[in-house]
Amino acid sequence: MSDTAPDRLSNDPRSPFHDPKALGRGIGIRFNGNERTDVEEYCVSEGWLRVPAGKALDRRGRPMTITLKGTVEARFLT
């Protein structure tokens, strides 16, 4: 595996962008200069990330998310 983090990655196993090997190494996300630890999905090239919207759940019991746009930097922690 390379030393650069994937351009797009998701925590959701049903997503086509889910990569268990990359998630196992640990991903650090910096959004607009601040570290974020609550990221559900991100895309570096398009400049957005998806985070939970409080404690709200959708009708299937998954957390509701909001999309934030800005500068996204991803890196492996280990």
ABEGO torsion letter per residue (X at the ends): XBABBBABBBABAABAABBAAAAAAEBBBBBGGBBBAABABBBAAAGBBBBBBEABBBAAGBBBBBBBBEBBBBBBAX
